Amino acid sequence: MPHQRSFVTGADGFVGGFLLEHLAKEGDELLGAVPQPPRESPGMPDFLRKTPLVVWDLADPSCDDEAVRKALLEFRPNAIYHLAAISVPEDCGDTSVHPLAQAVNVQGTARLLRLAIDLPEPPRVLIVSSSYVYPSPDRPRPCSEEGPIAPRRGYGRTKREAELLALQAWQEHGLPVVIARAFPHTGPRQSRRMMLPEWAAQFAAGVNPVRVHTLDAWIDLSDVRDVVRAYRHLVERGAAGEVYNVGSGVSRRSGDVFELLRQIADPKRDVQEIRPGPKLDPIADITKIRRAVGWQPKIPLDQTVRDTWEYWRKVEATGTG
């Protein structure tokens, strides 16, 4: 792939960090957006030290976009990756959308799109959406991009609104947007509020029994390092105005993922389910992205689990993370 000048929102987030690292390895010039200046600390990732950053707080509707506009005019990006979001579903509301999620996920996307449209040479723009725009299935089965849309919870509703804004920017202004519907992904450095790092952090801290929601959830789980590779492929070769699923395409039982971790960390550790019972999530049909850009996941689940465990073991030992 040719080198790009890439602007990444949410640069200080879990996925943003891995994306910056991947783009840097590909030789891209980088500019990141963060909601506040990162604080220097022993646990501060190297990618934030090395990447030029602009402060842009999408959670604050009164925040002036002019500084970002000037930075983009100077940087002249030919690729924008819009990752900034309230991405923990519980933080986005259930029956109604939380105002913060509306401000960041919807209005923040609208602000990003306006800036991109106004650039002298409009860049390719990747909008990261979510599998939460799909309905809850009655059984584990693949869903395609052409399947029914029924956003789940506030998170899914905000992501669907962001999709529609992006498609409007393409149809009315010719902005070359590509939408990635990301299915659950994990790996080192992910917040302990998410499934695998929550478990790994408990193992590392010596918690016994390890508390889990349910061992009978069926999910599509990918490695974040595969996901960021898909994002760059889509920016480079995805069709403008199109939507692509980004996932493993495999239905995995949470109990099997837990057992992989337990065998690595402590086979004798007990487990306690606090919300037992089956839970079904959509599974990605990745035919479209595979045919369009030649992407498919490469990192095996046991490597993802092992790397995540090693990260949390180090956090527990050093007190950094």
DRENPA-572025 format. One line per field, with one value per residue (C-alpha): chain; x, y, z; residue number from 1. Coordinates in Angstrom, 3 decimals. Example, Ala and Ser with C-alpha at 12.3 -4.5 7.8 and 13.67 -1.06 7.14 Angstrom:
cadena <- (A,A) .
xx <- (12.300,13.670) .
yy <- (-4.500,-1.060) .
zz <- (7.800,7.140) .
num <- (1,2) .
END
This chain:
cadena <- (A,A,A,A,A,A,A,A,A,A,A,A,A,A,A,A,A,A,A,A,A,A,A,A,A,A,A,A,A,A,A,A,A,A,A,A,A,A,A,A,A,A,A,A,A,A,A,A,A,A,A,A,A,A,A,A,A,A,A,A,A,A,A,A,A,A,A,A,A,A,A,A,A,A,A,A,A,A,A,A,A,A,A,A,A,A,A,A,A,A,A,A,A,A,A,A,A,A,A,A,A,A,A,A,A,A,A,A,A,A,A,A,A,A,A,A,A,A,A,A,A,A,A,A,A,A,A,A,A,A,A,A,A,A,A,A,A,A,A,A,A,A,A,A,A,A,A,A,A,A,A,A,A,A,A,A,A,A,A,A,A,A,A,A,A,A,A,A,A,A,A,A,A,A,A,A,A,A,A,A,A,A,A,A,A,A,A,A,A,A,A,A,A,A,A,A,A,A,A,A,A,A,A,A,A,A,A,A,A,A,A,A,A,A,A,A,A,A,A,A,A,A,A,A,A,A,A,A,A,A,A,A,A,A,A,A,A,A,A,A,A,A,A,A,A,A,A,A,A,A,A,A,A,A,A,A,A,A,A,A,A,A,A,A,A,A,A,A,A,A,A,A,A,A,A,A,A,A,A,A,A,A,A,A,A,A,A,A,A,A,A,A,A,A,A,A,A,A,A,A,A,A,A,A,A,A,A,A,A,A,A,A,A,A,A,A,A,A,A,A,A) .
xx <- (0.000,1.243,2.117,-0.658,-1.057,-3.448,-5.504,-6.815,-9.475,-9.579,-5.818,-5.438,-7.996,-7.516,-8.013,-6.494,-3.180,-2.932,-3.987,-1.278,1.313,0.137,0.039,3.508,4.858,3.277,5.219,2.283,2.628,0.407,-1.674,-3.861,-6.772,-7.243,-9.850,-7.186,-3.381,-1.976,-0.240,3.378,3.743,5.761,2.757,2.287,2.456,5.299,2.902,1.464,4.942,5.860,2.640,1.839,-1.471,-4.229,-6.644,-10.263,-12.941,-15.987,-17.784,-17.939,-20.348,-18.963,-15.392,-14.136,-13.234,-11.059,-7.786,-8.504,-9.428,-6.109,-4.184,-5.892,-5.281,-1.590,-1.378,-3.410,-4.613,-5.555,-6.970,-9.088,-9.890,-12.762,-12.477,-13.437,-16.581,-18.249,-17.693,-18.749,-22.425,-23.373,-22.283,-24.584,-27.984,-30.522,-34.071,-32.860,-29.538,-27.244,-26.544,-22.781,-23.081,-25.256,-22.718,-19.676,-20.952,-23.434,-22.651,-18.929,-19.202,-21.125,-18.346,-15.669,-17.539,-17.984,-14.258,-13.444,-15.905,-14.369,-10.797,-9.413,-8.731,-11.327,-9.671,-10.901,-12.800,-13.347,-16.289,-16.143,-19.619,-20.650,-22.387,-24.829,-26.756,-27.896,-30.782,-30.235,-30.370,-32.460,-29.497,-25.786,-25.691,-23.793,-25.368,-24.479,-24.331,-27.584,-29.421,-32.002,-31.033,-32.455,-30.010,-29.602,-29.508,-28.284,-24.900,-26.371,-28.697,-25.889,-23.746,-26.585,-27.126,-23.415,-23.638,-26.512,-24.609,-21.619,-23.735,-25.367,-21.920,-21.102,-24.388,-24.673,-21.042,-19.113,-17.001,-15.464,-16.579,-16.300,-18.157,-16.689,-19.172,-16.841,-17.755,-16.295,-12.505,-10.007,-6.336,-3.631,-4.264,-8.059,-10.032,-10.783,-14.459,-14.529,-14.871,-11.405,-9.367,-11.855,-11.140,-7.388,-7.142,-8.907,-6.570,-3.555,-4.843,-5.424,-9.206,-10.868,-13.412,-13.114,-16.447,-17.908,-21.273,-22.051,-20.116,-22.841,-22.591,-22.047,-19.988,-17.832,-14.462,-11.437,-7.949,-7.598,-4.423,-6.389,-9.088,-6.759,-5.238,-8.753,-9.308,-6.277,-7.275,-10.724,-9.336,-7.029,-9.320,-12.868,-15.576,-16.813,-20.325,-20.166,-20.487,-18.233,-18.412,-15.139,-15.129,-13.859,-16.896,-16.723,-19.224,-17.349,-18.740,-17.556,-16.951,-14.488,-12.635,-12.543,-11.149,-8.320,-7.398,-7.731,-5.426,-2.777,-3.182,-4.286,-6.103,-7.234,-8.929,-12.668,-15.273,-18.590,-21.288,-23.157,-25.611,-25.865,-27.804,-27.493,-26.729,-26.595,-24.795,-24.651,-21.865,-20.142,-20.492,-17.116,-17.576,-17.834,-14.631,-12.705,-13.718,-13.298,-9.890,-8.541,-8.643,-9.275,-8.249,-4.877,-4.234,-5.496,-7.668,-5.202,-2.553,-4.990,-5.808,-2.151,-1.041,-3.880,-2.993,0.678,-0.286,-2.413,0.170,2.683,0.226,-0.318,3.424,4.476,1.391,1.353,-1.025) .
yy <- (0.000,3.556,5.728,7.951,11.078,9.683,11.599,9.420,10.530,8.679,8.287,7.686,4.890,1.129,0.683,4.066,3.078,-0.140,1.690,4.334,1.601,-0.247,2.881,3.888,0.477,0.997,4.261,6.652,10.216,10.592,13.177,12.157,13.806,13.364,14.894,16.269,16.422,13.060,13.112,12.031,8.919,5.675,3.864,6.324,4.343,5.175,5.755,8.827,10.238,9.803,10.996,14.698,15.387,17.981,18.368,17.985,17.274,15.908,15.530,19.345,20.776,24.269,23.211,25.280,23.188,25.919,24.629,21.212,22.800,24.664,21.525,19.561,22.297,22.174,18.378,17.748,14.222,11.843,9.377,9.945,7.209,8.262,6.087,8.601,7.364,6.419,2.758,0.925,0.089,0.445,4.104,4.934,4.317,1.564,2.666,6.220,7.511,9.095,12.764,12.186,9.337,11.522,14.363,12.232,9.409,11.421,15.126,14.396,12.426,15.294,17.719,15.424,15.043,18.827,19.364,16.669,18.067,21.546,20.412,21.473,17.831,15.668,12.602,9.038,8.750,5.563,5.734,2.986,1.666,-1.443,-4.794,-3.244,-1.879,-5.471,-7.078,-9.680,-13.086,-16.057,-18.353,-17.875,-17.161,-14.863,-11.556,-9.698,-5.988,-6.281,-7.903,-6.278,-3.215,-2.934,-1.026,-2.400,-0.038,3.534,2.499,0.858,3.796,6.347,4.241,3.907,7.675,8.151,5.752,7.724,10.997,9.459,8.135,11.552,13.160,10.739,11.190,14.975,16.101,13.271,12.705,9.232,7.576,3.890,2.387,-0.452,-2.334,-3.661,-6.783,-7.300,-7.201,-7.458,-7.695,-6.190,-2.682,-2.966,-1.583,-4.090,-3.188,-5.502,-9.274,-10.810,-8.109,-8.143,-11.846,-11.523,-8.695,-10.868,-13.793,-11.480,-9.999,-13.446,-13.124,-16.448,-17.245,-15.230,-13.521,-13.637,-12.551,-15.792,-18.689,-19.247,-16.138,-16.689,-13.909,-12.993,-12.069,-10.766,-9.563,-5.773,-6.133,-7.856,-5.197,-2.234,-4.007,-4.282,-0.560,0.395,-2.029,-0.428,3.101,2.032,-0.171,-0.178,1.242,4.713,4.718,1.041,-0.770,-3.675,-6.082,-6.456,-9.571,-13.118,-14.747,-17.396,-17.968,-18.479,-19.477,-17.248,-20.310,-21.671,-18.342,-18.390,-21.924,-20.890,-18.164,-20.425,-23.053,-20.360,-18.414,-20.908,-24.151,-24.592,-21.197,-21.291,-19.344,-17.792,-16.746,-13.653,-13.512,-17.147,-18.116,-17.955,-14.708,-14.460,-11.782,-11.343,-13.161,-11.418,-12.547,-11.303,-12.363,-8.768,-7.442,-10.560,-10.179,-6.399,-5.951,-9.450,-9.140,-11.933,-12.411,-14.055,-14.040,-17.195,-16.794,-18.550,-15.929,-13.109,-14.662,-15.285,-11.764,-10.219,-12.330,-11.369,-7.697,-7.870,-9.955,-7.187,-4.504,-6.310,-6.770,-3.211,-1.190,0.462,0.070) .
zz <- (0.000,-0.656,2.309,3.626,5.697,8.295,10.846,13.695,16.171,19.472,19.179,22.917,23.008,22.975,19.227,18.399,19.903,17.939,14.782,15.228,15.708,12.597,10.436,11.620,10.605,7.173,6.864,7.189,8.420,11.489,13.288,16.222,18.018,21.770,24.123,26.455,26.515,27.654,31.010,31.077,33.234,33.313,31.823,28.963,25.684,23.322,20.423,22.186,22.758,19.101,17.414,16.867,18.606,18.473,21.400,20.319,22.942,21.142,24.466,24.718,22.096,22.775,21.964,19.030,15.985,14.485,15.929,14.409,11.078,10.983,11.901,9.113,6.543,7.422,7.632,4.443,5.330,2.567,5.116,8.220,10.727,12.986,16.089,18.802,20.556,23.794,23.068,26.237,25.562,29.230,29.073,26.163,27.732,27.316,26.558,25.855,24.561,27.121,26.223,26.299,23.787,21.561,21.756,20.964,18.763,16.691,16.896,17.042,13.819,12.215,13.216,11.799,8.506,8.132,8.592,6.046,3.480,3.765,3.102,-0.302,-1.164,0.625,2.176,2.376,5.666,7.673,10.060,12.677,13.437,15.357,15.189,17.669,14.677,14.002,15.903,18.600,16.888,17.953,17.291,16.502,12.771,10.400,9.461,6.274,5.600,3.636,6.536,8.846,10.874,14.397,16.613,20.131,23.105,23.020,21.645,18.563,17.939,18.046,15.736,13.234,13.292,12.621,9.664,8.152,8.543,6.768,3.898,3.565,3.292,0.458,-1.396,-1.068,-1.006,-2.626,0.485,0.039,3.259,4.120,7.078,9.149,11.320,13.977,15.921,19.422,19.528,22.334,23.208,25.425,26.827,26.589,29.540,32.276,31.838,28.812,28.960,28.477,30.262,33.150,33.619,33.077,35.613,38.206,37.571,37.850,41.121,42.646,42.840,43.651,42.432,39.225,38.644,35.126,33.758,31.951,30.463,27.890,25.716,21.998,20.452,17.465,18.995,17.066,17.915,17.825,15.751,13.000,13.214,12.700,9.723,8.266,8.798,6.739,3.981,3.875,3.701,0.900,-1.179,0.234,-2.016,-1.086,0.316,1.276,4.607,5.622,8.551,10.440,12.619,12.903,11.309,14.058,16.867,20.127,23.507,26.347,28.525,25.972,25.919,29.725,29.747,27.416,29.878,32.919,31.417,30.849,34.085,36.757,35.890,39.501,39.842,40.542,38.584,39.609,37.132,38.287,35.364,34.220,31.148,27.361,25.539,21.751,19.746,15.965,14.111,11.200,7.624,6.330,2.718,1.514,3.090,2.101,-1.536,-1.635,0.004,0.618,4.402,6.837,10.482,11.092,14.839,16.599,19.674,21.969,21.078,21.826,25.188,26.051,25.077,27.065,30.099,29.863,29.716,32.875,34.692,33.974,35.112,38.396,38.911,38.075,38.953,35.510,32.623) .
num <- (1,2,3,4,5,6,7,8,9,10,11,12,13,14,15,16,17,18,19,20,21,22,23,24,25,26,27,28,29,30,31,32,33,34,35,36,37,38,39,40,41,42,43,44,45,46,47,48,49,50,51,52,53,54,55,56,57,58,59,60,61,62,63,64,65,66,67,68,69,70,71,72,73,74,75,76,77,78,79,80,81,82,83,84,85,86,87,88,89,90,91,92,93,94,95,96,97,98,99,100,101,102,103,104,105,106,107,108,109,110,111,112,113,114,115,116,117,118,119,120,121,122,123,124,125,126,127,128,129,130,131,132,133,134,135,136,137,138,139,140,141,142,143,144,145,146,147,148,149,150,151,152,153,154,155,156,157,158,159,160,161,162,163,164,165,166,167,168,169,170,171,172,173,174,175,176,177,178,179,180,181,182,183,184,185,186,187,188,189,190,191,192,193,194,195,196,197,198,199,200,201,202,203,204,205,206,207,208,209,210,211,212,213,214,215,216,217,218,219,220,221,222,223,224,225,226,227,228,229,230,231,232,233,234,235,236,237,238,239,240,241,242,243,244,245,246,247,248,249,250,251,252,253,254,255,256,257,258,259,260,261,262,263,264,265,266,267,268,269,270,271,272,273,274,275,276,277,278,279,280,281,282,283,284,285,286,287,288,289,290,291,292,293,294,295,296,297,298,299,300,301,302,303,304,305,306,307,308,309,310,311,312,313,314,315,316,317,318,319,320,321) .
END
